[in-house]
Amino acid sequence: MKRQQSGFTLIELVMVIVIIGVLAAFALPRFANLTGDAKAATISGAAGSMNSAAAIAHSVFLAEKGVVVLEGQTIPMAFGYPTAAGILIAANISSSDYITPTTVVSPTVTVTANNAATPASCQVTYTEAASANSSPTVASMTDGC
């Protein structure tokens, strides 16, 4: 009786390895820049957090007509909106997650992503309200993340 062998030939195995190598060569560049995308998303999240915190603090200011306390923290206010130092507290932005200034000089504060490729182009800036008839501005740049 003749015994039949089963399995893969060497040529079949080499072809599978070549196909996997070609797929990896095309797929790797698509996933190589995930770090930059994650840092850009972090900056966008900080900008959203600042916008939301400013709106919430302003709402509390209008309702309470006085001191604004969010999550047990007193928020410094100017013209009914958080100051540059106050927005870091209100938005819960800390130096463990971002590069934040050690001393905030009003009227602006800039928050940068940790380990950004170009820190000056991977940041969000909050500018205080300049008068009672204005609101704060939040501007973000994610080109250098």
N, C-alpha and C positions, 0 to 999 in steps of 0.2 A: 504494500500500500504506500501510496505517495502521501507524504505529510505536507500540508499547506501552511506556509508561514504567513504571518500577518504583521503589520507594522508600517512605519514610514521609511521611505528610502532617504538616503543622504541628500539627494537633490531636492526632495520635497522639504526637508528640514531647512536647508540653506535658503530656499525660496521664501519660506515663512519668515526667517530671520531678516532677509533683505526687505520684505514688505513691511515688517514692523519697524525697521530702521528708517525707511522712507517716510512712513507715517509720523514717526517721532521727529524727523527733521522738519517736517511741515508744521507739526503741532507745537513744538517747543517755542518758537518765536511768538506764538499767539499768547502763551502763558508767561512769558518772560517779564512782561511789564505789569504784573499784577500788584507789585509793591507800590508803584507810582499811582495806580488806580485806587488802591486802598488809602493812600495818603490824601489823595484828592477828595475821596469820599469823607475822610475824617475832617478835612477843612470845611467841606460843605455841611457836614453835621454840626460843626462848631458855629457856623454862620446861622444855621437854622435854630440852634439852641439860643444864640444871642437874640435873634429876632423874636422868638417865642417868649424868652425871659423878659425882654423889654416890654412886650405887649402885656404880659401878665402883671408885671410890676406897675405899669401905668394904670391898669384896671384896678388894682388894689389901691393905688394912690388916689384915684378918683373916688372909689367907694369909701375909703377910710378917712380921707382928707388929712392925712398926717404921715406917721412913721409907717414904712413898708417893711413887713417881716415875712419872709418866705422860708419855709422849712426851718424855722427857728433862727434864721440869720437876718439881722437888720441890714437892709440894702440902702446904701447912700444914694440919694436922689438929687437930680438937678432938673428943674423945669418939668417935674412930673415923670421923668424917665431915669433909669439908673445912670450913675456917673460911669466914667471909664473904669474905675476900680470896682464899682458896684456891679457892673455887668458880669465880671468874672465870678463874683459870689452868686448872683442870681442865676446865671447859666450853668453854674457848677463846673466851671472850667478850671482845672488844676494843672500844676506843673508836672504832675506824674503822667499826664496824657499828652500835654502840649508844651511847647517852649513859650513860657509867659514871662513878662517883665517882672523883675523883683520889686521895682518901684514904678507905679503907674503915674505918669505925668498927664494930667487932663489937657486937652479934651479927648484924646484918642488912646486906644490901647490896641496893640497888635499881637495876635496869637499865631504861632508858626507850628507846623507839623514837626514832630520829632524826626530827625535824620532825613530831612527832605533833600533832594538832589540840589535844588537851588532854593534855599530858604526864603530869599526875597520874593520869589514867585510862587510860594506855597504857603500862603498866610491869609488870615482874615483880620480886618481892621474895623473896630467899632468907634464911631465918633459920636460924642455926646450931643444932645439937643442944645442948640445955640441960644434959643429963646423960648418963651412960653408958647409961641405959635409954631414951633418946629418940632420935628421928631428926630431921633437918632438915626444914623445911617450905618449900615453894615455892608462892607465891600470885601469880596473874597477873590483871590487869585489862585488858580490851581495849575498854571502852565508849567511850573518847575517842580512839580511833585514827582 
